[in-house]
Amino acid sequence: MDDDEKIAESNRDDWREAARARAISEAEDAGLRGEKRQAFILKRTKIHYEELEKLLGGDG
């Protein structure tokens, strides 16, 4: 793996972390608990990650 690939993978990891943090915050704001909370977080994490990928050029 060259340096550019390492940077791209690091960026994607950061995007995943940011997407999950945003989803968790939204779940807390909505007062969700248990299985509903987990399902919400999974769905919203995917949505937010895809948004970041489009905005920040996730073509790597």
N, C-alpha and C positions, 0 to 999 in steps of 0.2 A: 504494500500500500504506500503510495507516494504522499508527499506532504499535502497536496491539494485534496486528495481523498480523505486524509485524516481530518483536515479542517472541515470538509463538507460533512463528514459523519459527526463531528463534534457539534456543528451547527444544528444538524437534525436532532441530536440528543437534547440540545438546549431548547429547540422548538417544542419537542415532546414534553419536556419538563414545564415549559411555560404554558402550553396548552392544558396540561393536567392541572396545574395550579389554578388556572382560570376556571376550569370546570369544577374543581373542588370549592372554590369561592362561590360560584353560582349555586352549587348544591347547598352550601351552608346558608346562603341568602334565602333560598327557597324553603329552608327548614326540613330538607329531606333526610330520611334516616333509613338504615337497613338496606334491603335489596333494591328498593327504589333509588336510593342515593347512589349505590354502586352502578346500577344500570345507567342512570343519568350521567354520572362521571365518565363512564366508558364512551357513551354516545357523544357527549359534548367535547371530550378530549379529541376524538377523531375529527369532529367538525372544526375545532379551533386549530388543530395541527394542519389540516388541509388548507385553511385560510392563510396560515403563516407560510406554508409552502408556496402558495400562489403569490403572496405579497413579497416574499423574500427570495424568490427564485430558486425553488427546490428542484432544479433540473439535474442535479448532480447525481 
